Amino acid sequence: MRSPSLPFAPSTRWSGLRTANAPLLLALVLSGCTSGTEPGDDSPPDMPGIVSYALASPNDLEGALLFSVPAAAVLSVPVADNLTELISHQDGDLLYVAVVYRFDVETPTFELEVANVDAPPELALLAVAGPDDRLRSLAGYSLELLP
């Protein structure tokens, strides 16, 4: 049986080059199969999960708050209980979240499902409203990560 003819004449010059570069080609292919971490990077992989935040307030009761967070860091904005309503809207790289408390609460808390619980995102507090729905000055307010 005759082998099929090639449309070009095989070159011994190129076949030697292909053999010499086989280890390099294998290394390039295998480098694409890594986990995406840098060589020598011993940091653990991202661990998605739920983190809780609280509004530190100089007042007794709060009604609502608005904050922004990098959108890539948040997987979802779950409603923690029937006392809280969370409304979110993404605009570019930021996610804006309004937390509205259905009842006046002394320690406003809420949860976010984040991409990495070991490096939770920082939140930027934008507005706070009292139980009367009037905006308050942000002096003395902060958002704190709960343990």
N, CA, C and O of each residue as an XYZ file, in Angstrom:
588
protein
N       0.835     -1.165      0.000
C       0.000      0.000      0.000
C       0.887      1.237      0.000
O       1.877      1.330      0.726
N       0.506      2.142     -0.811
C       1.288      3.359     -1.010
C       0.765      4.473     -0.112
O      -0.445      4.675     -0.014
N       1.666      5.193      0.540
C       1.242      6.285      1.401
C       0.807      7.463      0.549
O       1.303      7.656     -0.561
N      -0.122      8.248      1.076
C      -0.582      9.399      0.290
C       0.559     10.370      0.067
O       1.443     10.533      0.908
N       0.513     11.000     -1.072
C       1.577     11.950     -1.384
C       1.280     13.293     -0.715
O       0.130     13.718     -0.599
N       2.335     13.925     -0.291
C       2.217     15.226      0.347
C       2.290     16.321     -0.714
O       2.988     16.158     -1.715
N       1.592     17.418     -0.515
C       1.632     18.502     -1.488
C       2.961     19.256     -1.450
O       3.177     20.165     -2.251
N       3.844     18.891     -0.537
C       5.149     19.525     -0.450
C       6.171     18.451     -0.111
O       5.827     17.376      0.379
N       7.392     18.754     -0.372
C       8.459     17.794     -0.070
C       8.871     17.972      1.382
O       9.167     19.093      1.796
N       8.898     16.879      2.185
C       9.314     17.016      3.579
C      10.739     17.529      3.658
O      11.600     17.156      2.862
N      10.964     18.379      4.617
C      12.276     18.977      4.784
C      12.903     18.448      6.066
O      12.292     18.513      7.133
N      14.095     17.937      5.965
C      14.795     17.441      7.151
C      15.241     18.609      8.013
O      15.424     18.463      9.222
N      15.414     19.765      7.393
C      15.812     20.940      8.152
C      14.721     21.316      9.169
O      15.047     21.608     10.320
N      13.458     21.318      8.784
C      12.363     21.683      9.673
C      12.041     20.572     10.666
O      11.660     20.868     11.798
N      12.178     19.330     10.291
C      11.846     18.249     11.218
C      12.805     18.239     12.397
O      12.386     17.938     13.515
N      14.063     18.552     12.191
C      15.014     18.647     13.299
C      14.672     19.800     14.216
O      14.836     19.691     15.431
N      14.199     20.906     13.658
C      13.808     22.064     14.441
C      12.587     21.746     15.294
O      12.503     22.159     16.450
N      11.636     21.006     14.713
C      10.435     20.626     15.470
C      10.810     19.734     16.641
O      10.265     19.906     17.731
N      11.691     18.818     16.459
C      12.109     17.915     17.528
C      12.836     18.681     18.619
O      12.628     18.412     19.802
N      13.676     19.620     18.247
C      14.437     20.388     19.233
C      13.521     21.281     20.069
O      13.815     21.547     21.234
N      12.424     21.742     19.491
C      11.524     22.654     20.204
C      10.386     21.930     20.913
O       9.544     22.587     21.525
N      10.331     20.622     20.854
C       9.250     19.880     21.506
C       9.179     20.165     23.007
O       8.076     20.388     23.504
N      10.293     20.172     23.769
C      10.186     20.479     25.202
C       9.664     21.892     25.458
O       8.899     22.112     26.397
N      10.074     22.845     24.627
C       9.593     24.212     24.786
C       8.094     24.278     24.530
O       7.364     24.927     25.278
N       7.630     23.609     23.473
C       6.214     23.597     23.143
C       5.418     22.946     24.276
O       4.357     23.444     24.652
N       5.917     21.850     24.813
C       5.245     21.175     25.914
C       5.160     22.091     27.130
O       4.123     22.142     27.791
N       6.225     22.807     27.432
C       6.227     23.729     28.571
C       5.204     24.841     28.368
O       4.513     25.223     29.312
N       5.100     25.363     27.150
C       4.123     26.415     26.875
C       2.703     25.903     27.024
O       1.852     26.596     27.580
N       2.439     24.716     26.542
C       1.099     24.143     26.652
C       0.747     23.909     28.114
O      -0.355     24.244     28.550
N       1.674     23.338     28.872
C       1.404     23.056     30.274
C       1.280     24.324     31.109
O       0.570     24.324     32.115
N       1.948     25.398     30.720
C       1.828     26.642     31.484
C       0.425     27.203     31.381
O      -0.016     27.916     32.283
N      -0.274     26.907     30.330
C      -1.658     27.343     30.187
C      -2.607     26.538     31.049
O      -3.777     26.902     31.166
N      -2.147     25.458     31.657
C      -2.988     24.599     32.478
C      -2.829     24.880     33.964
O      -3.324     24.109     34.786
N      -2.160     25.948     34.329
C      -1.968     26.243     35.747
C      -3.219     26.886     36.306
O      -4.138     27.222     35.560
N      -3.256     27.054     37.597
C      -4.428     27.603     38.269
C      -4.549     29.109     38.104
O      -5.543     29.683     38.550
N      -3.603     29.758     37.498
C      -3.667     31.197     37.309
C      -2.907     31.956     38.369
O      -2.875     33.186     38.330
N      -2.298     31.273     39.308
C      -1.513     31.962     40.323
C      -0.102     32.143     39.817
O       0.354     31.416     38.935
N       0.572     33.099     40.368
C       1.951     33.373     39.986
C       2.865     32.303     40.565
O       2.550     31.736     41.611
N       3.978     32.014     39.921
C       4.920     31.055     40.494
C       5.363     31.526     41.882
O       5.687     32.696     42.084
N       5.369     30.597     42.817
C       5.768     30.932     44.174
C       4.650     31.540     44.998
O       4.855     31.843     46.173
N       3.464     31.730     44.414
C       2.333     32.294     45.140
C       1.687     31.191     45.969
O       1.051     30.285     45.429
N       1.855     31.275     47.274
C       1.319     30.260     48.166
C      -0.003     30.683     48.800
O      -0.481     30.035     49.731
N      -0.595     31.766     48.299
C      -1.838     32.231     48.889
C      -2.958     31.250     48.570
O      -2.974     30.649     47.497
N      -3.899     31.087     49.508
C      -4.995     30.150     49.268
C      -5.918     30.687     48.177
O      -5.954     31.892     47.930
N      -6.656     29.806     47.533
C      -7.579     30.253     46.494
C      -8.731     31.049     47.118
O      -8.981     30.952     48.320
N      -9.423     31.828     46.298
C     -10.562     32.609     46.781
C     -11.620     31.673     47.358
O     -11.876     30.599     46.815
N     -12.232     32.094     48.467
C     -13.261     31.315     49.134
C     -14.539     32.141     49.161
O     -14.683     33.013     50.019
N     -15.475     31.889     48.239
C     -16.722     32.648     48.253
C     -17.549     32.316     49.498
O     -17.439     31.227     50.061
N     -18.367     33.264     49.909
C     -19.223     33.033     51.072
C     -19.939     34.295     51.504
O     -19.885     35.328     50.837
N     -20.614     34.185     52.644
C     -21.417     35.277     53.184
C     -20.618     36.029     54.248
O     -20.008     35.417     55.125
N     -20.627     37.358     54.162
C     -20.036     38.200     55.204
C     -21.116     39.161     55.709
O     -22.021     39.552     54.971
N     -20.996     39.524     56.972
C     -21.975     40.415     57.603
C     -21.328     41.744     57.931
O     -20.166     41.816     58.330
N     -22.109     42.787     57.754
C     -21.670     44.140     58.059
C     -22.679     44.774     59.003
O     -23.841     44.371     59.051
N     -22.221     45.776     59.758
C     -23.104     46.542     60.633
C     -22.838     48.021     60.422
O     -21.724     48.430     60.096
N     -23.871     48.806     60.612
C     -23.737     50.256     60.558
C     -23.449     50.749     61.970
O     -24.285     50.618     62.864
N     -22.267     51.314     62.165
C     -21.934     51.947     63.438
C     -22.545     53.344     63.390
O     -22.243     54.142     62.503
N     -23.407     53.620     64.359
C     -24.212     54.829     64.312
C     -24.116     55.627     65.596
O     -24.051     55.040     66.676
N     -24.105     56.954     65.509
C     -24.143     57.780     66.717
C     -25.578     57.970     67.227
O     -25.793     58.579     68.275
N     -26.555     57.445     66.480
C     -27.965     57.618     66.865
C     -28.550     56.295     67.363
O     -27.953     55.232     67.188
N     -29.707     56.380     67.975
C     -30.364     55.187     68.520
C     -31.006     54.333     67.428
O     -30.806     53.118     67.399
N     -31.763     54.942     66.543
C     -32.505     54.193     65.529
C     -32.148     54.662     64.132
O     -31.867     55.841     63.913
N     -32.160     53.727     63.183
C     -31.886     54.035     61.776
C     -33.000     53.447     60.910
O     -33.673     52.491     61.295
N     -33.174     54.045     59.734
C     -34.212     53.556     58.829
C     -33.668     52.972     57.541
O     -34.242     52.023     57.006
N     -32.555     53.526     57.023
C     -32.014     53.038     55.745
C     -30.589     53.530     55.576
O     -30.152     54.467     56.244
N     -29.877     52.884     54.673
C     -28.538     53.336     54.321
C     -28.262     52.981     52.870
O     -28.896     52.092     52.302
N     -27.310     53.683     52.281
C     -26.902     53.460     50.896
C     -25.383     53.381     50.871
O     -24.701     54.225     51.453
N     -24.849     52.355     50.189
C     -23.405     52.219     50.066
C     -23.056     51.725     48.677
O     -23.910     51.223     47.946
N     -21.779     51.876     48.319
C     -21.281     51.325     47.061
C     -20.158     50.348     47.380
O     -19.513     50.429     48.425
N     -19.943     49.417     46.445
C     -18.943     48.372     46.610
C     -18.477     47.971     45.209
O     -19.271     48.038     44.271
N     -17.218     47.558     45.034
C     -16.796     47.077     43.719
C     -17.658     45.882     43.294
O     -17.756     44.895     44.024
N     -18.265     45.971     42.142
C     -19.202     44.945     41.685
C     -18.549     43.572     41.545
O     -19.197     42.558     41.801
N     -17.290     43.523     41.146
C     -16.619     42.232     40.947
C     -16.437     41.472     42.255
O     -16.259     40.254     42.234
N     -16.479     42.160     43.388
C     -16.256     41.520     44.681
C     -17.521     40.890     45.259
O     -17.441     40.106     46.204
N     -18.694     41.225     44.699
C     -19.966     40.766     45.255
C     -20.621     39.783     44.292
O     -20.798     40.075     43.109
N     -20.981     38.603     44.825
C     -21.661     37.601     44.006
C     -23.172     37.799     44.033
O     -23.838     37.636     43.011
N     -23.717     38.151     45.201
C     -25.149     38.424     45.291
C     -25.424     39.254     46.539
O     -24.586     39.367     47.434
N     -26.612     39.827     46.570
C     -27.056     40.640     47.691
C     -28.289     39.942     48.271
O     -29.415     40.251     47.882
N     -28.078     38.995     49.208
C     -29.224     38.254     49.752
C     -29.971     39.063     50.804
O     -29.395     39.936     51.453
N     -31.242     38.769     50.966
C     -32.031     39.360     52.039
C     -31.853     38.453     53.245
O     -32.179     37.267     53.193
N     -31.338     39.011     54.326
C     -30.997     38.209     55.495
C     -32.233     37.764     56.284
O     -32.277     36.640     56.785
N     -33.214     38.623     56.391
C     -34.399     38.274     57.174
C     -35.581     39.116     56.697
O     -35.455     39.917     55.771
N     -36.706     38.925     57.332
C     -37.897     39.660     56.901
C     -37.952     41.085     57.452
O     -38.935     41.794     57.239
N     -36.901     41.505     58.159
C     -36.856     42.864     58.687
C     -36.132     43.833     57.761
O     -36.153     45.045     57.975
N     -35.484     43.279     56.715
C     -34.606     44.080     55.871
C     -34.964     43.903     54.405
O     -35.324     42.809     53.971
N     -34.865     44.978     53.650
C     -35.006     44.901     52.199
C     -33.749     45.497     51.584
O     -33.367     46.623     51.903
N     -33.106     44.738     50.700
C     -31.905     45.216     50.025
C     -32.221     45.417     48.551
O     -32.780     44.536     47.897
N     -31.859     46.573     48.042
C     -32.092     46.917     46.646
C     -30.743     47.266     46.047
O     -30.031     48.120     46.575
N     -30.383     46.609     44.943
C     -29.065     46.860     44.359
C     -29.189     47.258     42.899
O     -30.143     46.901     42.207
N     -28.182     48.017     42.452
C     -28.108     48.467     41.058
C     -26.643     48.607     40.682
O     -25.875     49.271     41.378
N     -26.259     47.975     39.571
C     -24.866     48.086     39.115
C     -24.751     49.193     38.086
O     -25.564     49.302     37.168
N     -23.718     50.015     38.259
C     -23.406     51.087     37.326
C     -21.906     51.041     37.075
O     -21.124     51.497     37.909
N     -21.504     50.504     35.949
C     -20.086     50.351     35.639
C     -19.446     49.338     36.562
O     -19.945     48.220     36.694
N     -18.344     49.710     37.207
C     -17.617     48.810     38.097
C     -18.144     48.824     39.526
O     -17.648     48.081     40.373
N     -19.142     49.660     39.805
C     -19.660     49.767     41.172
C     -21.059     49.188     41.282
O     -21.872     49.283     40.363
N     -21.312     48.588     42.433
C     -22.643     48.108     42.777
C     -23.149     49.021     43.889
O     -22.476     49.198     44.905
N     -24.321     49.595     43.702
C     -24.942     50.453     44.710
C     -26.022     49.632     45.406
O     -26.857     49.002     44.757
N     -25.992     49.650     46.731
C     -26.947     48.858     47.502
C     -27.635     49.760     48.521
O     -26.983     50.453     49.303
N     -28.967     49.736     48.495
C     -29.771     50.428     49.500
C     -30.296     49.371     50.464
O     -30.888     48.377     50.044
N     -30.078     49.587     51.744
C     -30.577     48.698     52.782
C     -31.690     49.460     53.493
O     -31.446     50.480     54.138
N     -32.918     48.950     53.366
C     -34.073     49.603     53.963
C     -34.599     48.686     55.063
O     -34.925     47.523     54.822
N     -34.674     49.227     56.260
C     -35.169     48.456     57.399
C     -36.664     48.671     57.511
O     -37.125     49.811     57.566
N     -37.429     47.583     57.546
C     -38.888     47.668     57.598
C     -39.371     48.136     58.965
O     -40.473     48.668     59.098
N     -38.539     47.933     59.972
C     -38.831     48.399     61.327
C     -37.607     49.153     61.808
O     -36.487     48.885     61.371
N     -37.822     50.081     62.695
C     -36.687     50.822     63.248
C     -35.790     49.846     64.008
O     -36.271     49.064     64.828
N     -34.488     49.896     63.734
C     -33.551     48.973     64.378
C     -32.436     49.761     65.045
O     -32.032     50.823     64.573
N     -31.949     49.217     66.156
C     -30.868     49.879     66.882
C     -29.508     49.561     66.291
O     -28.637     50.430     66.239
N     -29.311     48.310     65.838
C     -28.028     47.912     65.249
C     -28.292     47.382     63.843
O     -28.500     46.182     63.667
N     -28.285     48.251     62.851
C     -28.548     47.806     61.478
C     -27.439     46.889     60.959
O     -26.268     47.270     60.948
N     -27.808     45.690     60.534
C     -26.864     44.740     59.946
C     -27.411     44.255     58.613
O     -28.606     44.354     58.338
N     -26.509     43.727     57.791
C     -26.897     43.137     56.515
C     -25.782     42.216     56.065
O     -24.671     42.261     56.593
N     -26.090     41.376     55.078
C     -25.126     40.402     54.568
C     -24.924     40.582     53.080
O     -25.806     41.058     52.366
N     -23.730     40.188     52.621
C     -23.399     40.152     51.200
C     -22.735     38.818     50.902
O     -21.950     38.321     51.709
N     -23.041     38.240     49.756
C     -22.299     37.065     49.308
C     -21.148     37.589     48.458
O     -21.361     38.202     47.412
N     -19.921     37.340     48.925
C     -18.744     37.912     48.287
C     -17.891     36.837     47.628
O     -18.015     35.650     47.929
N     -17.030     37.275     46.730
C     -16.169     36.351     45.988
C     -15.091     35.741     46.868
O     -14.653     34.620     46.612
N     -14.649     36.465     47.912
C     -13.582     35.952     48.764
C     -13.805     36.439     50.198
O     -13.611     37.618     50.497
N     -14.217     35.518     51.088
C     -14.470     35.909     52.474
C     -13.186     36.260     53.211
O     -13.223     36.950     54.229
N     -12.044     35.787     52.700
C     -10.764     36.113     53.330
C     -10.285     37.517     52.985
O      -9.390     38.047     53.644
N     -10.870     38.118     51.963
C     -10.552     39.498     51.575
C     -11.856     40.209     51.214
O     -12.085     40.541     50.051
N     -12.713     40.442     52.219
C     -14.009     41.061     51.931
C     -13.838     42.484     51.404
O     -12.889     43.178     51.768
N     -14.755     42.911     50.554
C     -14.623     44.248     49.963
C     -14.889     45.354     50.975
O     -15.640     45.183     51.936
N     -14.254     46.483     50.730
C     -14.537     47.671     51.527
C     -15.764     48.350     50.941
O     -15.919     48.444     49.723
N     -16.622     48.816     51.815
C     -17.850     49.478     51.400
C     -17.702     50.974     51.607
O     -17.088     51.418     52.576
N     -18.264     51.744     50.694
C     -18.251     53.203     50.816
C     -19.657     53.660     51.193
O     -20.585     53.559     50.391
N     -19.806     54.157     52.403
C     -21.097     54.642     52.882
C     -21.427     55.956     52.180
O     -20.637     56.899     52.208
N     -22.602     56.010     51.549
C     -22.984     57.192     50.774
C     -24.092     58.013     51.426
O     -24.115     59.237     51.293
N     -25.015     57.346     52.133
C     -26.133     58.070     52.752
C     -26.745     57.228     53.867
O     -26.691     55.998     53.843
N     -27.325     57.920     54.842
C     -28.047     57.277     55.935
C     -29.323     58.078     56.161
O     -29.313     59.309     56.118
N     -30.422     57.364     56.404
C     -31.696     58.025     56.722
C     -32.200     57.496     58.050
O     -32.012     56.327     58.387
N     -32.837     58.372     58.790
C     -33.419     57.983     60.067
C     -34.750     57.291     59.866
O     -35.193     57.117     58.730
N     -35.388     56.898     60.940
C     -36.686     56.235     60.832
C     -37.764     57.138     60.229
O     -38.799     56.656     59.770
N     -37.515     58.448     60.233
C     -38.451     59.398     59.629
C     -38.168     59.606     58.142
O     -38.790     60.459     57.510
N     -37.229     58.829     57.576
C     -36.832     58.875     56.164
C     -36.114     60.155     55.765
O     -36.010     60.458     54.577
N     -35.624     60.901     56.727
C     -34.850     62.107     56.428
C     -33.367     61.755     56.425
O     -32.884     61.012     57.280
N     -32.652     62.309     55.436
C     -31.215     62.053     55.346
C     -30.489     62.677     56.526
O     -30.857     63.741     57.023
N     -29.439     61.974     56.958
C     -28.637     62.455     58.081
C     -27.228     62.752     57.605
O     -26.790     62.252     56.569
N     -26.531     63.560     58.364
C     -25.113     63.801     58.105
C     -24.369     62.496     58.347
O     -24.738     61.728     59.235
N     -23.331     62.241     57.570
C     -22.565     60.998     57.712
C     -21.527     61.064     58.834
O     -20.821     60.086     59.078
N     -21.429     62.207     59.519
C     -20.465     62.343     60.619
C     -20.785     61.316     61.708
O     -21.913     61.243     62.196
N     -19.782     60.534     62.076
C     -19.942     59.544     63.130
C     -20.421     58.187     62.657
O     -20.520     57.257     63.457
N     -20.720     58.053     61.372
C     -21.191     56.780     60.825
C     -20.046     56.024     60.155
O     -19.118     56.629     59.619
N     -20.124     54.705     60.193
C     -19.193     53.860     59.451
C     -19.820     52.479     59.272
O     -20.732     52.094     60.003
N     -19.313     51.746     58.286
C     -19.733     50.363     58.057
C     -18.626     49.460     58.547
O     -17.468     49.628     58.165
N     -18.974     48.494     59.399
C     -17.992     47.615     59.996
C     -18.255     46.166     59.609
O     -19.401     45.719     59.554
N     -17.191     45.454     59.346
C     -17.262     44.030     59.059
C     -17.456     43.291     60.373
O     -16.708     43.510     61.326
N     -18.455     42.418     60.432
C     -18.705     41.647     61.655
C     -17.895     40.355     61.611
O     -17.688     39.790     60.538
N     -17.433     39.883     62.775
C     -16.679     38.623     62.803
C     -17.546     37.419     62.483
O     -17.055     36.291     62.468
